[in-house]
Amino acid sequence: MVGINQMMHADDPTVEVLDHVKVAIKSTVLIAILVIGYLNIKKSVLSNKVWAVMTLLATANIVIAVFI
């Protein structure tokens, strides 16, 4: 979607240029959440540490999206 947005608005100076570093960080955080979830999918009970890390990463991803 990032590439489509940039291609559609390449000539329009009023459209804000996307920050690729922000997109890369958000994608990395999302991949980390998915990997942690996948590694713990076969366990019957999710430990508090894993749950806390996934919640912290998800919250950090939201904070990055809204405030940065």
Secondary structure, DSSP 8 states (H G I E B T S, - for coil): -HHHHHHHTTT-TTS----HHHHHHHHHHHHHHHHHHHHTTT-SS--HHHHHHHHHHHHHHHHHHHH-
